[in-house]
């Protein structure tokens, strides 16, 4: 429990043991972020060295998205039903092995297989890590700080990965695959030391004795995989529209099948009643729109600097590193803002900051100096620091311990689909608006940049509804439940699981 001498409104400190566990778990989201960013920078070199076609090179990135988005929901629930520690260690090992396989690839198909399986492993590993945090740290300021550190570390991985990827590509693109192997190996050894074998991190509910919902798992994985494939095909364009439409149609059909299976299952993979929790659904939708706008904007900023301005990949990476300010602000400033103003108001501040950043970039010209662009890039990082962490808190707040993996899986499914939709949408608009000539290309860029603006406006509207009928529960935490009261939208006390998770007490408690 927080120290009794803690000043009102301050954020409780964590013990050394709690920090050790948090840093190891955050290391996995850093690993996931840096892996994606480094590969994005290295794809042109990989294509040239292996002689890949344009389509194959594009699918090297998309294979990871398919694996991640297709299996995140299943991965989150597997952590609840099969054991969080077990799933975390298993899929961290798979991530390490297949990242190494990518480094030894000599053919395009080897890269595609390696990236797809790496994406699947991240889909199981990341929700497991997040659910360990939400069940091991006491709900309230302590858990909020842990989740904000987790979110900020992931953002740092992506921001630093762009720079590190540019440097490693200069040495040889295979190091873009080998570097994550070294980091994953170090994390695996550290995890074996700090992750408890008993308690919330390893909890396997007795209800698994009723059997694992295989039909539901198959329907969920198939639906998410096909829907993700449909979104990715929008980005690649081409003449295969019948396949794209077919992927969406069959994916939606499997969603219908999945809902029917879950209604009848004795031990459903996903308890459909969880979607009655309005704050969770609103946070997941907000995360989808925010991440979509963020990655859509980042993609267009990269395109502008490299293709329109002729900057090198390393120069572009160094220019965009300003967006990594969120890695500093998320674990330091954001916890205090959340503790003072509540999650919803801080998230709204993040959406407003993003809207300002994207809107100010709309009239960009060919003669803009970096000094003129820098404040907007910095503001984008501030927006991420304010929005993403509190959205993660809201998406898991008040969810019962045995469904924390499911809540984490739903959140990460939303963020992956949001990222894919954002990039696909700006790519489609840019392609439709592009014509011959430099000025026409700049106009196409401006047209595509409208997509992130629209997405962040929609996200702002969705998030702002959270202020309605919101009653403060205390002077310093408007969104937090009272210490001994059930959280909003939570079941009645007698419906809660009688087994309380093991929590890590902060220092001084």
C-alpha positions in Angstrom: 0.0 0.0 0.0 1.2 3.6 -0.6 3.1 5.2 2.2 1.0 7.0 4.8 3.4 9.9 4.7 3.0 10.5 1.0 1.9 14.0 0.1 -1.6 14.3 -1.2 -1.8 14.0 -5.0 1.7 12.6 -5.4 2.5 9.4 -7.1 3.7 6.6 -4.8 7.2 5.2 -5.2 7.8 1.6 -6.2 10.1 -0.8 -4.3 13.3 -2.0 -5.9 11.7 -5.4 -6.6 8.6 -3.8 -8.2 10.9 -1.6 -10.4 13.0 -4.7 -11.5 9.9 -6.6 -12.6 8.4 -3.5 -14.3 11.7 -2.8 -16.2 11.9 -6.4 -17.5 8.2 -6.4 -18.6 8.6 -3.0 -20.2 11.7 -4.3 -22.0 9.5 -6.6 -24.0 7.3 -3.7 -25.4 10.6 -1.8 -26.1 11.8 -4.9 -27.9 8.6 -5.0 -30.0 8.8 -1.3 -30.8 12.5 -1.3 -31.7 12.1 -4.4 -33.9 9.4 -2.9 -36.0 11.1 0.5 -36.4 14.5 -1.0 -37.3 13.0 -3.2 -40.0 11.1 -0.2 -41.5 14.4 1.6 -42.0 16.2 -1.5 -43.4 13.6 -2.7 -45.9 15.2 -0.9 -48.9 18.6 -2.4 -48.2 17.1 -5.9 -47.7 15.2 -5.6 -51.0 18.4 -4.6 -52.9 20.6 -7.3 -51.3 18.2 -10.2 -51.8 16.7 -9.0 -55.1 13.1 -8.9 -53.8 10.3 -7.6 -55.9 8.4 -4.5 -54.7 5.4 -6.6 -53.6 7.6 -9.0 -51.6 9.4 -6.2 -49.9 6.1 -4.6 -48.9 4.8 -7.9 -47.5 8.0 -8.2 -45.3 6.5 -5.4 -43.2 2.9 -6.5 -43.5 3.6 -10.1 -42.5 4.4 -9.0 -39.0 1.2 -6.9 -38.9 -0.9 -9.9 -40.0 0.6 -12.1 -37.3 0.3 -9.5 -34.6 -3.2 -8.2 -35.4 -4.5 -11.7 -36.2 -3.6 -13.3 -32.9 -3.5 -10.6 -30.3 -7.1 -11.3 -29.0 -6.3 -15.0 -28.7 -2.9 -14.2 -27.1 -4.5 -12.0 -24.4 -7.0 -14.6 -23.5 -4.4 -17.4 -23.5 -2.5 -15.5 -20.8 -5.6 -15.6 -18.6 -6.4 -19.3 -19.3 -3.0 -20.9 -19.7 -0.9 -18.9 -17.3 0.7 -15.5 -17.8 4.2 -16.4 -16.9 4.1 -19.5 -19.0 2.8 -17.6 -22.1 5.2 -14.8 -21.6 8.3 -17.0 -21.4 7.3 -19.3 -24.2 6.5 -16.6 -26.7 9.5 -14.4 -25.8 11.6 -17.5 -26.7 9.8 -17.9 -30.0 10.3 -14.2 -30.7 14.0 -14.6 -30.2 14.4 -17.7 -32.3 12.4 -16.4 -35.4 14.1 -13.0 -35.3 17.3 -14.8 -35.6 15.9 -16.8 -38.5 15.2 -13.6 -40.3 18.8 -12.6 -39.9 19.9 -15.8 -41.7 17.3 -15.5 -44.5 18.5 -15.8 -48.1 15.1 -15.9 -49.8 12.0 -13.7 -49.6 9.8 -16.5 -48.3 12.1 -17.1 -45.3 11.8 -13.4 -44.3 8.0 -13.6 -44.7 7.8 -16.7 -42.5 10.1 -15.2 -39.9 8.2 -11.9 -39.7 4.8 -13.6 -39.5 5.8 -15.9 -36.7 7.6 -13.0 -34.9 4.3 -11.0 -35.1 2.3 -14.0 -33.7 4.8 -14.3 -30.8 4.5 -10.6 -30.1 0.7 -11.0 -30.1 1.0 -13.5 -27.2 3.9 -11.9 -25.4 2.8 -8.3 -25.2 -0.7 -8.9 -23.7 0.8 -11.4 -21.2 3.3 -8.7 -20.1 0.6 -6.1 -19.7 -1.7 -8.4 -17.8 1.1 -9.3 -15.4 1.5 -5.6 -14.7 -2.3 -5.0 -14.2 -2.5 -8.0 -11.8 0.8 -7.4 -9.9 0.5 -3.7 -9.1 -2.2 -2.3 -6.9 -5.0 -0.6 -8.7 -4.7 3.2 -8.5 -1.7 5.5 -8.7 0.8 2.5 -8.4 -0.7 0.6 -11.4 -1.1 3.8 -13.3 2.5 4.7 -13.0 3.5 1.1 -14.1 1.3 1.2 -17.2 2.6 4.7 -18.1 6.2 3.5 -17.8 5.2 0.4 -20.0 3.6 2.6 -22.6 6.4 5.2 -22.6 9.0 2.4 -23.0 7.3 1.0 -26.0 7.2 4.5 -27.6 10.9 4.9 -26.8 11.6 1.6 -28.6 9.9 2.8 -31.7 11.6 6.2 -31.7 15.1 4.9 -30.9 14.6 2.0 -33.3 14.5 4.3 -36.3 17.9 5.8 -35.4 19.5 2.5 -34.4 18.0 0.8 -37.5 19.7 3.5 -39.7 23.0 2.9 -38.0 22.9 -0.9 -38.1 21.8 -0.9 -41.7 25.0 0.9 -42.5 26.9 -2.0 -41.0 24.7 -4.7 -42.5 20.9 -5.2 -42.6 21.1 -8.6 -40.9 22.1 -6.9 -37.7 18.6 -5.4 -37.6 17.4 -9.0 -36.9 20.3 -10.1 -34.7 20.1 -7.1 -32.3 16.6 -8.1 -31.1 17.9 -11.6 -30.5 20.6 -10.3 -28.1 18.0 -8.1 -26.3 15.4 -10.9 -26.1 18.0 -13.3 -24.7 19.0 -10.8 -22.0 15.3 -10.2 -21.2 14.7 -13.9 -21.0 17.5 -14.4 -18.5 16.3 -11.5 -16.4 12.7 -12.7 -16.5 13.6 -16.1 -15.0 15.1 -14.2 -12.0 12.4 -11.6 -11.3 9.1 -13.0 -12.5 7.4 -14.9 -9.7 6.5 -18.6 -10.2 3.4 -18.1 -8.1 0.8 -15.4 -7.6 -0.9 -13.2 -10.2 1.9 -13.5 -12.7 1.5 -17.3 -13.0 -2.2 -17.7 -12.1 -4.1 -20.3 -14.1 -7.9 -20.2 -13.2 -9.6 -23.4 -12.3 -12.1 -22.8 -15.0 -9.6 -24.1 -17.6 -10.6 -27.5 -16.4 -13.8 -27.0 -18.4 -11.7 -27.1 -21.6 -10.2 -24.5 -23.9 -12.7 -23.0 -26.3 -11.0 -24.3 -29.5 -13.9 -23.4 -31.9 -14.0 -19.9 -30.5 -10.2 -19.6 -30.7 -10.2 -20.8 -34.3 -13.1 -18.4 -35.3 -11.4 -15.5 -33.5 -8.0 -16.1 -35.1 -9.5 -16.6 -38.6 -11.6 -13.4 -38.3 -8.8 -11.2 -37.1 -6.3 -12.6 -39.6 -8.7 -12.0 -42.6 -9.8 -8.6 -41.5 -6.1 -7.6 -41.0 -5.3 -9.0 -44.4 -8.1 -6.9 -45.9 -6.7 -3.7 -44.3 -3.2 -4.4 -45.4 -4.3 -5.1 -48.9 -5.8 -1.7 -49.0 -2.3 -0.3 -48.4 -0.7 -2.4 -51.1 -3.4 -1.5 -53.7 -3.0 -3.2 -57.0 -5.7 -4.9 -59.0 -6.7 -7.6 -56.6 -9.8 -5.9 -55.2 -11.9 -9.1 -55.3 -9.5 -10.7 -52.9 -9.6 -7.7 -50.6 -13.4 -7.6 -50.6 -13.4 -11.4 -50.1 -11.1 -11.1 -47.1 -13.3 -8.5 -45.4 -16.5 -10.5 -46.2 -15.2 -13.9 -44.9 -13.6 -12.1 -41.9 -17.0 -10.5 -40.9 -18.7 -13.8 -41.4 -16.3 -15.4 -39.0 -17.0 -12.6 -36.5 -20.6 -13.6 -36.7 -19.7 -17.3 -36.2 -17.5 -16.4 -33.3 -20.2 -14.5 -31.5 -22.6 -17.5 -31.9 -19.9 -19.9 -30.6 -19.2 -17.7 -27.5 -22.9 -17.4 -26.7 -23.2 -21.2 -26.4 -19.8 -22.1 -25.0 -19.6 -23.4 -21.4 -16.3 -21.7 -21.0 -16.1 -19.0 -23.7 -12.8 -17.7 -24.9 -14.3 -14.2 -24.7 -17.1 -13.4 -22.2 -19.3 -11.1 -24.4 -20.5 -9.3 -21.3 -17.2 -7.5 -21.0 -18.2 -5.3 -23.9 -20.9 -3.8 -21.7 -18.1 -2.0 -19.9 -18.4 1.4 -21.7 -15.2 2.9 -20.5 -13.2 0.0 -21.8 -14.9 0.0 -25.2 -14.4 3.8 -25.5 -10.7 3.5 -24.6 -10.1 0.7 -27.1 -11.8 2.8 -29.9 -10.0 5.9 -28.8 -6.7 3.9 -29.0 -7.5 2.6 -32.4 -8.2 6.2 -33.7 -5.2 7.8 -31.9 -2.7 5.1 -33.0 -4.1 5.2 -36.6 -3.6 9.0 -36.7 -0.2 8.8 -35.2 1.3 6.2 -37.5 -0.5 7.7 -40.5 1.1 11.1 -39.7 4.5 9.5 -39.1 4.4 7.6 -42.4 3.6 10.8 -44.3 6.3 12.8 -42.5 8.8 10.1 -43.5 7.6 10.1 -47.1 7.8 13.9 -47.2 11.4 14.0 -45.9 12.7 11.1 -47.9 10.8 11.2 -51.2 9.9 14.9 -51.5 13.0 16.5 -49.8 15.5 13.8 -50.7 16.8 13.1 -47.1 18.6 9.9 -46.4 17.0 7.2 -44.1 19.4 8.1 -41.3 18.8 11.9 -41.6 15.0 11.2 -41.5 15.4 9.0 -38.5 17.4 11.6 -36.6 14.8 14.3 -37.6 11.9 12.3 -36.3 13.6 11.4 -33.1 12.0 14.5 -31.5 8.7 12.5 -31.5 10.4 10.3 -28.9 10.0 12.9 -26.2 7.1 10.8 -25.1 9.5 8.3 -23.7 10.6 10.9 -21.2 7.3 12.5 -20.5 5.1 9.4 -20.2 6.8 8.0 -17.0 7.6 11.4 -15.4 5.0 14.0 -16.2 1.9 12.0 -17.2 1.5 10.1 -13.9 1.2 13.4 -12.0 -1.3 14.8 -14.6 -3.4 11.6 -14.3 -3.3 11.7 -10.5 -4.4 15.3 -10.6 -6.9 15.5 -13.4 -7.9 11.9 -14.2 -7.4 9.8 -17.3 -10.1 11.2 -19.4 -9.0 14.8 -19.2 -5.4 13.9 -19.9 -6.4 11.8 -22.9 -8.4 14.7 -24.3 -5.3 16.9 -23.8 -3.4 14.4 -25.9 -5.9 14.4 -28.7 -6.0 18.2 -28.7 -2.2 18.3 -28.9 -2.2 15.8 -31.8 -4.9 17.9 -33.6 -2.7 21.0 -33.3 0.4 19.2 -34.6 -1.2 17.5 -37.6 -3.2 20.7 -38.5 -0.2 22.9 -38.4 1.6 20.5 -40.7 -1.2 20.6 -43.4 0.2 23.7 -45.3 3.8 22.2 -45.4 5.9 23.4 -48.3 9.0 22.3 -50.1 11.1 25.1 -48.6 10.2 24.4 -44.9 13.2 24.4 -42.6 13.7 21.7 -40.0 13.4 24.4 -37.4 9.9 25.1 -38.6 8.9 21.5 -38.5 10.5 20.6 -35.2 7.8 22.1 -32.9 5.1 20.1 -34.6 7.1 16.9 -34.3 7.8 17.6 -30.7 4.1 18.3 -30.1 3.3 14.9 -31.7 5.5 13.2 -29.1 3.8 15.2 -26.3 0.4 14.1 -27.6 1.4 10.4 -27.5 2.7 10.8 -24.0 -0.6 12.3 -22.8 -3.0 10.0 -24.7 -1.6 6.4 -25.0 -0.7 5.6 -21.4 -4.0 6.9 -19.9 -5.9 5.0 -22.6 -4.1 1.8 -21.6 -5.1 2.5 -17.9 -8.8 3.1 -18.8 -8.9 0.0 -21.0 -7.9 -2.3 -18.1 -9.3 -0.4 -15.1 -12.0 -2.2 -13.2 -11.6 -5.4 -15.2 -11.6 -8.6 -13.0 -8.1 -10.2 -12.5 -9.0 -13.3 -14.5 -9.9 -11.2 -17.5 -6.9 -8.8 -17.5 -5.3 -10.7 -20.3 -8.4 -10.4 -22.4 -8.7 -6.7 -21.8 -5.0 -6.3 -22.7 -5.6 -8.3 -25.9 -8.5 -6.2 -26.9 -6.5 -3.0 -26.4 -3.5 -4.3 -28.5 -5.9 -5.6 -31.1 -7.3 -2.1 -31.4 -3.9 -0.5 -31.6 -2.7 -2.9 -34.3 -5.8 -2.4 -36.4 -5.6 1.3 -35.9 -2.0 1.4 -37.0 -2.8 -0.6 -40.1 -5.9 1.4 -41.0 -4.0 4.7 -40.5 -1.1 3.7 -42.8 -3.4 2.1 -45.4 -5.7 5.1 -45.5 -3.0 7.7 -46.0 -1.3 5.5 -48.6 -4.6 5.1 -50.5 -5.4 8.8 -50.5 -1.8 9.7 -51.4 -1.9 7.3 -54.4 -5.3 8.6 -55.6 -4.2 12.2 -55.3 -0.7 11.8 -56.9 -0.1 13.1 -60.4 3.0 14.0 -62.3 5.1 17.0 -61.1 6.6 18.0 -57.8 3.9 20.5 -56.8 1.2 17.9 -57.5 3.0 15.4 -55.3 3.1 17.9 -52.5 -0.7 18.5 -52.9 -1.1 14.7 -52.7 0.8 14.7 -49.5 -1.4 17.4 -48.1 -4.5 15.5 -49.1 -3.2 12.4 -47.3 -2.4 14.3 -44.2 -6.1 15.1 -43.8 -6.6 11.5 -42.8 -4.8 11.7 -39.5 -6.6 15.0 -38.8 -10.0 13.3 -39.3 -9.0 10.3 -37.2 -7.9 12.4 -34.3 -11.0 14.5 -34.4 -13.2 11.3 -34.3 -11.0 10.1 -31.4 -11.5 13.4 -29.6 -15.3 13.1 -29.9 -15.3 9.5 -28.7 -13.1 10.3 -25.7 -15.0 13.5 -24.8 -18.1 11.4 -24.1 -16.3 10.0 -21.1 -16.7 13.3 -19.4 -20.5 12.9 -19.3 -22.0 11.8 -16.0 -18.5 11.4 -14.6 -18.5 12.0 -10.9 -15.2 12.6 -9.2 -14.2 10.0 -6.6 -11.7 12.1 -4.8 -9.9 15.5 -4.9 -6.9 14.2 -6.8 -8.1 11.4 -9.0 -11.4 12.2 -10.9 -11.3 8.9 -12.8 -10.3 6.6 -10.0 -12.7 4.6 -7.9 -12.9 5.2 -4.2 -10.5 3.0 -2.2 -13.1 0.5 -1.0 -15.8 1.0 -3.7 -16.2 -1.1 -6.8 -15.0 0.6 -10.0 -17.6 2.1 -12.4 -19.1 -0.5 -14.6 -17.7 -3.3 -12.4 -19.9 -6.2 -11.2 -21.3 -6.2 -7.7 -18.9 -7.2 -5.0 -20.4 -10.7 -4.6 -19.7 -11.3 -8.3 -16.0 -10.6 -8.0 -13.4 -13.3 -7.9 -12.8 -14.1 -4.2 -9.1 -14.7 -4.9 -7.2 -11.4 -4.8 -4.1 -11.1 -7.0 -0.7 -10.7 -5.4 0.4 -7.1 -5.6 3.8 -5.5 -5.3 3.8 -2.9 -2.5 5.6 0.4 -3.2 8.5 1.4 -1.0 7.5 2.6 2.4 4.5 0.4 2.7 
